[in-house]
Amino acid sequence: MSKDTNAVKVHILDKEYLVACPDEEKDSLVSSAKFLNDKMADIRASGKVVGIDRIAVMAALNLAHDVLEADSIDTTTLDTYGPRIQGLNNKIEAALSKYKLELN
């Protein structure tokens, strides 16, 4: 399994982000970004949440809830994905930070 990483462009709510990703995980990253984009677009379309950061937090909370409610996932599995989820959270925070800087 290759550990080469490349920057992959993903689009979330009309913004483009470059995310470092191992080559073998590129398809998964692109699918994840599309899924997240769809969830965030749904939240934005509802009109109940305003602001990209609040939309991102609501999407994250909804996805976390879905994961925790899934019958097939136990705490061992969640512990396995914990570091990956933290890494993704850090990338989201960095992207949102950059977005806020662009607005100023």
Secondary structure as UniProt FT lines:
FT   STRAND          5..12
FT   TURN            13..14
FT   STRAND          15..22
FT   HELIX           23..25
FT   HELIX           26..46
FT   HELIX           52..69
FT   TURN            71..72
FT   HELIX           75..103
//
